[in-house]
Amino acid sequence: MNKSQVLKNTEDFVKESLKNAEGGHDWFHIQRVWRNAKLIAKTETADLFIVELGALLHDIADSKFHNGNETIGPKVASEFLKKQQVSAEIITQVVKIIENVSFKGGNVQQDFNSIELKIVQDADRLDALGAIGIARTFNYGGFKERALYDPEIKPKLNMSKEEYKTSSAPTINHFYEKLLLLKDRMNTKTGKEIAQKRHEFMEMYLEQFYAEWNGEL
């Protein structure tokens, strides 16, 4: 197995698969997560090949765009990697990353752990924070035709997995129901350091948002 060729084939496969994807979950999202993962992996002891495959394939069939079906992504990834003659052991690790990487609500615990998962999870969560995280949030809110903000609809914390998946709350609520929670859920030292800076940027953004909403600035 030529690892460099497998990674190149995976990159090409993901680019083609996500060419018409929603802007916050497209190839460029994957590319950013891939870069974040490689950056974090420099300070961790992990199998970089598994990390890179996990980052590249983590959103190959996001359940949000497949009627909530969480089995499609792992199946697509597994079938692709088999064709690349990747070992069964590595495929299992990558599939476990895909199954466990996503945030599924405030009180849902994952049932698998590995340093490779922790790295990819941090890399993915970083892309939900900061300036890009804000842009992705409003892009997805527009895609789902959600309100920007409604002072009468309060954020709902500690949702069940099903509540989180089916929520149609205003986009600003998503900051409290997910984005602002991520800083304290990072796994790695590098991830935590970057997350802190992006978290602070989001807090400043929200202060400005409310000031403008209320006609104070």
Disulfide bonds with the S-S distance in Angstrom:
none
